[in-house]
Amino acid sequence: MTQPRASQTNAPRFKDTSRSPELLAIAAKLFYERGYSNVGMRLIAEGAGISVATLYYHFASKAEMLLQITLGVTKEFVDTLLPLLEGDTAMDERLSRLVCSHIERRWERRYWVSTALRELRQLDPEWRAQVDGYLRHYFHTVQAFIERGVAEGIFSVNNPHVATLALFDMIHGINDWFQPEGALSITEMAALYAEYSVHNLLGFRA
């Protein structure tokens, strides 16, 4: 009798993770609407139209889902948006590009971002510290960029730290009132916000 090859018998079972982003999106929306403490795995499973057992196949716990949502979205902003500040184009163009992309990405991921900021305290301390690290890195990189612009005479603000705080208040606040059925799309709104923040708030000198 032919014996199965060792590579076949010892190979780990393939785990399909193709639905994981979809399940995290459902969880993020529920966490945003109802609060993390008021949402259980059964409710997430019902929202996804799957059994609780199937949900546990993808994620070990609700805490793991929160971690992936929170850590994932903060790391995503650092990895995808901060590189926009690099390059040889004019500094105002680079910062405008970041502001536009930040607003559009934050709207697209509004449930993820809101959950990450509101439910950060629910994470274990070591994971909370890692998320905090990404948030601080993002903020301080933008602040350093503005400080450099001030030093080079491109931006005109007396206090780059406060200016950076005001900039983030602007680009975060839009999610509190923006309506997609309004007169302007999120892309058009982002372009206006970029113009106002770079040319008015930061006093861009052409």
Backbone bond lengths (Angstrom), bond angles and torsions (degrees), N, CA, C in turn:
res aa  C-N    CA-C-N  psi(-1)  N-CA   C-N-CA  omega(-1)  CA-C   N-CA-C  phi
1 M - - - 1.474 - - 1.528 109.15 -
2 T 1.307 116.18 131.65 1.460 120.56 -178.15 1.515 110.69 -75.21
3 Q 1.329 116.30 129.27 1.460 121.28 179.11 1.528 109.96 -85.32
4 P 1.348 118.03 143.00 1.465 119.95 175.43 1.510 110.06 -62.68
5 R 1.315 116.95 147.24 1.450 120.24 177.20 1.519 110.30 -68.01
6 A 1.340 116.69 147.08 1.466 121.44 -177.51 1.518 111.60 -58.63
7 S 1.336 116.69 -35.10 1.467 119.63 -177.99 1.513 111.91 -64.97
8 Q 1.358 116.14 -24.66 1.453 119.82 179.20 1.525 110.79 -83.34
9 T 1.311 117.25 -41.44 1.461 120.27 -175.78 1.523 112.32 -75.46
10 N 1.348 116.88 -30.99 1.453 119.77 -175.98 1.532 113.64 -96.84
11 A 1.315 116.76 -5.86 1.462 118.91 -178.01 1.521 110.12 -67.48
12 P 1.367 117.52 136.62 1.462 119.64 178.30 1.517 111.11 -67.08
13 R 1.316 115.61 149.79 1.447 120.43 179.01 1.528 109.62 -69.05
14 F 1.322 116.56 133.93 1.463 120.47 179.55 1.521 110.06 -68.56
15 K 1.313 115.06 132.07 1.459 120.66 178.61 1.521 108.96 -109.45
16 D 1.302 116.59 116.89 1.458 121.35 -179.04 1.527 109.50 -75.96
17 T 1.330 116.49 116.62 1.461 120.88 179.75 1.528 111.60 -111.05
18 S 1.313 116.94 16.83 1.457 120.70 -174.41 1.529 112.31 -64.07
19 R 1.338 117.21 -26.01 1.457 119.63 -178.50 1.522 112.58 -92.39
20 S 1.318 117.77 -3.03 1.464 120.62 -175.52 1.530 112.88 -57.14
21 P 1.352 120.52 -47.68 1.469 119.61 178.47 1.523 112.70 -58.87
22 E 1.322 116.13 -39.86 1.472 120.35 179.04 1.528 110.49 -63.91
23 L 1.324 117.28 -42.87 1.466 121.44 -179.18 1.527 110.68 -67.39
24 L 1.318 116.86 -38.41 1.463 119.97 177.35 1.523 110.89 -65.51
25 A 1.327 117.06 -37.74 1.463 120.68 178.33 1.526 110.72 -63.57
26 I 1.320 116.77 -40.80 1.466 121.06 177.72 1.524 110.17 -64.66
27 A 1.321 117.00 -45.04 1.455 121.27 179.13 1.524 111.25 -62.58
28 A 1.328 117.31 -43.15 1.464 121.22 -179.67 1.522 111.11 -60.56
29 K 1.324 117.27 -41.24 1.466 120.91 179.77 1.530 110.48 -66.94
30 L 1.318 116.78 -40.32 1.467 119.96 178.11 1.525 111.17 -67.42
31 F 1.334 117.57 -41.88 1.461 121.01 177.34 1.526 110.13 -61.02
32 Y 1.334 115.64 -39.97 1.464 120.94 -179.87 1.533 110.82 -65.91
33 E 1.318 117.05 -44.48 1.467 121.30 -174.27 1.518 112.90 -77.59
34 R 1.344 117.58 -35.76 1.461 120.47 -170.80 1.520 114.02 -116.80
35 G 1.317 116.61 -13.20 1.455 119.98 -175.12 1.515 111.04 90.54
36 Y 1.314 115.68 141.13 1.461 120.93 -175.67 1.527 112.23 -56.57
37 S 1.328 117.39 -42.49 1.464 121.30 -175.45 1.527 112.63 -67.04
38 N 1.318 116.81 -21.32 1.465 121.00 -176.04 1.529 113.35 -98.19
39 V 1.310 116.23 6.38 1.471 120.92 -178.78 1.517 109.03 -119.15
40 G 1.321 116.45 128.95 1.452 121.63 176.57 1.519 111.64 -113.40
41 M 1.296 115.88 173.63 1.471 120.56 -179.12 1.526 111.01 -62.49
42 R 1.311 117.75 -33.91 1.465 120.01 -179.87 1.529 110.79 -64.08
43 L 1.337 116.67 -41.80 1.460 120.19 -179.98 1.532 110.64 -65.78
44 I 1.320 117.11 -39.78 1.463 120.75 177.42 1.530 110.20 -63.51
45 A 1.318 115.85 -43.57 1.461 120.42 179.53 1.530 110.85 -62.08
46 E 1.332 116.46 -42.34 1.464 120.24 178.37 1.531 110.57 -62.53
47 G 1.331 116.24 -40.53 1.459 120.10 178.89 1.516 112.60 -63.78
48 A 1.322 115.58 -30.15 1.468 120.71 -179.69 1.523 112.40 -90.27
49 G 1.327 116.81 -9.18 1.456 120.08 -178.55 1.512 113.37 71.89
50 I 1.338 116.31 32.59 1.463 121.04 179.62 1.522 108.66 -129.20
51 S 1.318 115.64 170.38 1.456 120.16 177.30 1.526 110.01 -79.92
52 V 1.330 115.97 159.48 1.464 120.61 176.94 1.526 109.71 -61.99
53 A 1.328 116.88 -38.61 1.464 120.57 179.19 1.526 111.09 -60.38
54 T 1.335 116.61 -40.13 1.463 120.08 178.73 1.525 110.55 -65.93
55 L 1.329 116.79 -38.83 1.468 120.09 178.45 1.528 110.29 -63.47
56 Y 1.344 116.49 -41.38 1.464 120.04 178.40 1.534 111.24 -68.00
57 Y 1.300 117.03 -21.41 1.464 120.31 174.71 1.525 110.60 -64.95
58 H 1.343 115.59 -34.34 1.462 121.20 -178.78 1.527 112.27 -88.29
59 F 1.331 117.49 -37.42 1.461 121.62 -175.28 1.522 109.94 -136.46
60 A 1.318 115.81 136.45 1.468 120.41 -176.91 1.520 112.39 -70.75
61 S 1.334 117.44 -27.15 1.461 120.32 -175.85 1.521 110.46 -164.23
62 K 1.331 114.85 168.86 1.459 120.89 174.12 1.535 109.90 -63.93
63 A 1.323 116.46 -35.79 1.468 120.91 179.26 1.523 111.17 -62.28
64 E 1.330 116.47 -37.59 1.463 119.44 177.95 1.522 110.40 -65.70
65 M 1.322 116.91 -37.55 1.460 120.19 178.82 1.531 110.19 -65.47
66 L 1.322 116.68 -43.04 1.463 119.94 178.32 1.520 110.71 -61.97
67 L 1.316 116.40 -41.29 1.464 120.30 178.97 1.521 110.74 -60.83
68 Q 1.333 117.01 -46.71 1.464 119.95 -178.22 1.526 111.49 -66.34
69 I 1.318 117.25 -35.44 1.463 120.97 176.97 1.529 109.97 -66.26
70 T 1.318 116.17 -50.93 1.461 121.90 -173.33 1.517 112.31 -70.10
71 L 1.312 115.77 -51.11 1.455 119.72 -179.72 1.524 110.92 -68.43
72 G 1.332 115.49 -38.95 1.457 119.74 -177.86 1.515 112.89 -62.15
73 V 1.341 117.62 -45.80 1.458 119.47 -174.68 1.525 111.49 -75.20
74 T 1.331 118.56 -34.79 1.460 119.46 178.32 1.525 110.74 -69.37
75 K 1.312 117.09 -40.57 1.466 120.64 177.39 1.529 110.47 -66.25
76 E 1.312 116.21 -36.23 1.464 120.97 -179.99 1.523 111.05 -61.39
77 F 1.332 117.36 -42.53 1.458 120.30 179.55 1.525 110.72 -63.96
78 V 1.321 116.84 -42.33 1.461 120.61 179.25 1.529 110.85 -64.08
79 D 1.309 116.20 -47.43 1.463 121.01 -173.48 1.527 113.49 -72.09
80 T 1.327 117.32 -32.35 1.464 119.55 -173.33 1.527 113.77 -102.24
81 L 1.334 118.30 -27.82 1.460 120.01 -174.67 1.527 113.89 -98.76
82 L 1.318 117.81 -40.36 1.465 118.47 -178.80 1.530 113.38 -59.48
83 P 1.332 120.39 -34.53 1.472 119.06 176.31 1.523 113.96 -59.47
84 L 1.335 117.60 -17.58 1.458 120.63 178.25 1.528 111.79 -67.09
85 L 1.329 117.23 -20.15 1.462 120.89 178.54 1.527 112.02 -81.28
86 E 1.323 117.13 -8.69 1.459 121.10 -179.17 1.530 110.37 -90.66
87 G 1.311 115.87 166.45 1.453 120.27 177.00 1.516 112.82 114.71
88 D 1.332 115.39 -172.33 1.469 121.52 -174.15 1.521 113.04 -108.78
89 T 1.310 118.57 -1.85 1.465 119.73 179.96 1.525 109.47 -72.33
90 A 1.329 115.90 167.39 1.465 121.06 -178.47 1.531 110.85 -58.02
91 M 1.345 115.56 146.47 1.461 119.97 -174.91 1.527 111.92 -63.50
92 D 1.326 117.32 -36.34 1.461 118.63 179.43 1.523 111.00 -65.55
93 E 1.337 117.27 -35.07 1.463 120.58 178.37 1.524 110.81 -67.81
94 R 1.325 116.30 -41.12 1.464 119.63 179.64 1.519 111.37 -65.00
95 L 1.331 116.73 -44.41 1.458 119.13 -179.53 1.530 110.83 -68.18
96 S 1.330 117.16 -38.16 1.472 120.21 176.73 1.521 110.55 -61.10
97 R 1.322 116.45 -40.62 1.459 120.27 179.18 1.520 110.83 -63.69
98 L 1.338 116.68 -40.46 1.466 119.26 177.76 1.524 111.35 -65.18
99 V 1.333 116.93 -44.24 1.466 120.17 -179.72 1.528 110.56 -60.36
100 C 1.322 117.14 -46.78 1.472 120.76 178.92 1.528 110.86 -59.35
101 S 1.318 115.42 -48.70 1.465 119.59 -177.39 1.516 111.26 -66.05
102 H 1.322 117.00 -37.78 1.460 121.06 178.97 1.528 110.73 -61.97
103 I 1.323 116.47 -47.76 1.464 120.35 -178.63 1.527 110.80 -63.29
104 E 1.322 116.44 -45.77 1.468 119.82 -179.57 1.527 111.11 -64.99
105 R 1.343 116.34 -43.08 1.461 119.82 -179.72 1.527 110.87 -67.71
106 R 1.313 116.77 -39.72 1.462 119.34 -179.11 1.521 110.81 -66.00
107 W 1.328 117.18 -36.96 1.463 119.24 177.11 1.529 110.40 -66.95
108 E 1.319 115.53 -44.60 1.464 120.56 178.90 1.529 111.10 -60.16
109 R 1.333 116.67 -36.93 1.459 122.23 -176.67 1.522 111.01 -109.76
110 R 1.325 117.60 30.96 1.464 120.69 -171.92 1.521 113.26 -60.34
111 Y 1.324 117.94 -36.31 1.462 119.52 179.56 1.528 110.43 -70.30
112 W 1.322 115.87 -37.98 1.465 120.74 178.63 1.522 110.24 -65.36
113 V 1.347 116.57 -49.64 1.462 120.83 -176.14 1.525 110.93 -65.25
114 S 1.335 117.29 -45.79 1.461 120.44 179.90 1.522 111.32 -61.67
115 T 1.335 116.12 -40.97 1.461 120.06 177.17 1.518 110.81 -64.29
116 A 1.332 116.32 -43.22 1.462 120.26 -179.34 1.522 111.42 -59.67
117 L 1.326 117.13 -43.53 1.459 120.70 -177.25 1.526 112.12 -74.97
118 R 1.329 116.33 -38.82 1.465 119.90 -174.96 1.516 113.21 -80.16
119 E 1.321 116.39 -33.78 1.468 119.84 -173.74 1.529 112.86 -105.24
120 L 1.307 116.47 15.64 1.465 120.22 -177.34 1.528 111.91 -56.87
121 R 1.322 116.40 -35.77 1.474 121.04 -178.26 1.524 112.59 -65.50
122 Q 1.322 117.52 -17.14 1.465 120.95 -178.68 1.532 111.86 -76.99
123 L 1.322 117.20 -16.42 1.457 119.88 -178.21 1.523 111.23 -77.95
124 D 1.323 115.65 154.64 1.458 119.97 171.82 1.521 108.86 -59.70
125 P 1.343 117.80 148.71 1.471 120.96 -174.79 1.524 114.30 -52.31
126 E 1.329 118.18 -40.93 1.464 119.12 -177.07 1.519 111.44 -66.83
127 W 1.339 117.23 -37.25 1.453 119.99 178.54 1.518 110.68 -75.08
128 R 1.327 117.01 -36.63 1.461 120.27 176.51 1.526 110.62 -61.16
129 A 1.327 115.88 -39.98 1.464 120.13 178.57 1.524 111.11 -63.78
130 Q 1.329 116.76 -36.51 1.464 120.11 179.88 1.524 110.62 -68.53
131 V 1.326 116.46 -42.50 1.468 119.96 177.56 1.522 109.82 -64.60
132 D 1.341 117.13 -44.36 1.461 121.25 177.03 1.525 110.63 -56.89
133 G 1.323 116.32 -38.21 1.457 120.79 179.34 1.517 112.25 -61.71
134 Y 1.327 116.72 -42.85 1.467 120.37 177.74 1.531 110.73 -64.84
135 L 1.335 116.27 -42.73 1.464 120.02 -180.00 1.521 111.54 -62.66
136 R 1.328 116.51 -44.55 1.467 120.54 179.54 1.529 110.84 -65.87
137 H 1.328 115.88 -41.11 1.465 119.72 -179.96 1.527 110.64 -61.37
138 Y 1.305 116.65 -42.64 1.462 120.66 179.47 1.524 110.33 -61.72
139 F 1.333 115.84 -50.06 1.468 120.84 -178.18 1.527 110.93 -61.57
140 H 1.319 117.12 -49.10 1.464 120.40 -174.87 1.529 112.19 -68.88
141 T 1.342 117.53 -29.22 1.456 119.65 176.58 1.524 110.57 -67.86
142 V 1.331 116.71 -41.93 1.464 120.31 176.63 1.531 109.99 -65.48
143 Q 1.337 116.79 -41.92 1.464 119.67 178.63 1.525 111.23 -61.64
144 A 1.319 117.24 -43.46 1.465 120.84 179.35 1.527 110.92 -62.52
145 F 1.329 116.68 -36.36 1.465 121.09 177.96 1.521 109.86 -64.10
146 I 1.331 116.74 -43.95 1.468 120.74 179.06 1.527 110.10 -65.84
147 E 1.317 117.50 -42.00 1.464 121.01 177.57 1.530 111.33 -58.92
148 R 1.310 115.44 -41.19 1.462 119.73 177.82 1.519 110.43 -64.37
149 G 1.344 115.86 -40.72 1.462 119.60 178.23 1.522 112.07 -63.25
150 V 1.325 116.78 -37.47 1.467 120.96 177.04 1.528 109.89 -65.86
151 A 1.331 115.81 -45.06 1.471 120.75 -179.49 1.522 111.75 -61.23
152 E 1.330 116.81 -32.59 1.462 120.95 -178.52 1.532 112.77 -91.35
153 G 1.345 116.44 4.11 1.452 120.32 177.73 1.513 114.51 76.86
154 I 1.327 117.43 17.80 1.465 121.63 -179.02 1.522 111.31 -90.45
155 F 1.323 116.65 -39.39 1.463 122.27 175.68 1.527 108.49 -111.86
156 S 1.331 115.62 154.97 1.459 120.44 -178.52 1.531 109.63 -131.14
157 V 1.336 115.95 91.70 1.461 121.74 174.97 1.524 108.04 -137.59
158 N 1.324 115.97 146.60 1.459 120.55 -179.29 1.517 113.03 -78.32
159 N 1.331 116.27 -28.98 1.456 120.32 -175.99 1.535 109.12 -136.44
160 P 1.332 118.37 94.34 1.469 121.02 -177.69 1.521 113.66 -58.10
161 H 1.334 117.67 -32.79 1.464 119.95 179.90 1.528 110.84 -64.86
162 V 1.327 116.50 -49.00 1.465 120.08 178.77 1.523 110.37 -66.00
163 A 1.316 117.09 -37.20 1.464 120.43 177.95 1.528 110.73 -61.81
164 T 1.337 116.67 -38.79 1.467 120.22 178.71 1.529 110.23 -67.65
165 L 1.334 116.85 -40.00 1.469 120.08 175.77 1.529 110.23 -59.86
166 A 1.330 116.94 -44.51 1.463 120.78 179.88 1.525 110.92 -64.23
167 L 1.331 116.18 -39.39 1.464 120.63 178.44 1.527 110.62 -60.43
168 F 1.323 117.07 -46.37 1.463 119.83 -179.43 1.523 111.89 -68.67
169 D 1.342 117.02 -33.68 1.466 119.03 174.62 1.526 110.24 -60.49
170 M 1.324 116.34 -41.02 1.467 120.44 179.91 1.523 111.29 -63.58
171 I 1.330 116.52 -51.86 1.461 119.06 -171.46 1.522 112.61 -78.00
172 H 1.339 117.42 -14.27 1.460 119.47 173.52 1.526 111.28 -89.71
173 G 1.321 116.04 -35.14 1.463 120.06 -172.71 1.516 114.32 -65.36
174 I 1.317 117.42 -24.68 1.457 120.27 -176.87 1.530 111.62 -59.29
175 N 1.321 116.51 -29.39 1.465 119.61 -178.90 1.526 112.78 -69.52
176 D 1.328 117.44 -15.35 1.465 120.65 -179.16 1.525 112.58 -77.35
177 W 1.335 116.76 -20.91 1.456 118.10 -174.61 1.535 114.52 -133.97
178 F 1.316 118.01 -14.82 1.465 119.53 -175.18 1.526 111.35 -61.64
179 Q 1.329 115.70 136.72 1.460 122.94 176.60 1.523 108.49 -122.93
180 P 1.325 118.39 122.61 1.475 120.33 -176.84 1.517 114.02 -62.52
181 E 1.361 117.72 -20.82 1.463 119.70 179.20 1.529 111.78 -88.10
182 G 1.327 117.84 6.54 1.456 121.88 -179.97 1.518 113.09 -73.10
183 A 1.339 115.88 -174.75 1.464 120.86 -175.13 1.522 112.41 -68.95
184 L 1.340 117.49 -30.10 1.457 121.29 -177.53 1.527 110.57 -116.15
185 S 1.312 115.90 143.45 1.463 121.18 175.49 1.521 108.97 -76.41
186 I 1.311 116.77 168.04 1.461 120.26 177.93 1.530 110.51 -64.29
187 T 1.326 118.07 -32.55 1.461 121.45 177.97 1.524 110.94 -67.37
188 E 1.321 116.93 -42.39 1.465 120.66 177.65 1.523 110.95 -67.09
189 M 1.328 116.06 -40.33 1.461 120.09 178.23 1.521 110.90 -64.85
190 A 1.313 116.77 -39.65 1.464 121.05 179.19 1.523 111.11 -62.55
191 A 1.321 116.71 -39.74 1.462 120.44 179.36 1.521 111.43 -64.43
192 L 1.333 116.88 -40.42 1.456 120.45 177.52 1.525 111.36 -65.94
193 Y 1.306 115.87 -43.29 1.465 120.24 178.87 1.525 110.90 -62.57
194 A 1.311 117.14 -38.40 1.458 120.47 178.11 1.528 110.42 -63.75
195 E 1.319 116.31 -41.48 1.463 120.15 178.91 1.527 110.80 -64.81
196 Y 1.339 116.94 -46.19 1.457 120.44 -178.51 1.528 111.96 -64.96
197 S 1.326 115.70 -42.03 1.466 118.71 -175.63 1.520 111.91 -71.15
198 V 1.324 117.53 -43.68 1.468 120.58 -176.28 1.527 111.50 -76.78
199 H 1.325 117.30 -42.91 1.459 119.91 -174.95 1.523 112.96 -88.55
200 N 1.309 119.37 -29.97 1.461 120.67 -178.19 1.527 111.24 -100.86
201 L 1.322 116.56 -58.46 1.465 119.67 -177.63 1.525 112.15 -61.34
202 L 1.317 116.36 -45.50 1.473 119.97 -175.97 1.531 112.99 -95.32
203 G 1.319 117.88 -0.50 1.451 120.72 175.27 1.508 114.03 58.99
204 F 1.321 116.69 48.67 1.474 120.72 -179.25 1.509 110.67 -55.88
205 R 1.345 115.39 134.13 1.456 122.30 178.58 1.528 109.42 -107.69
206 A 1.290 117.07 108.53 1.460 121.57 -177.38 1.529 110.82 -66.34
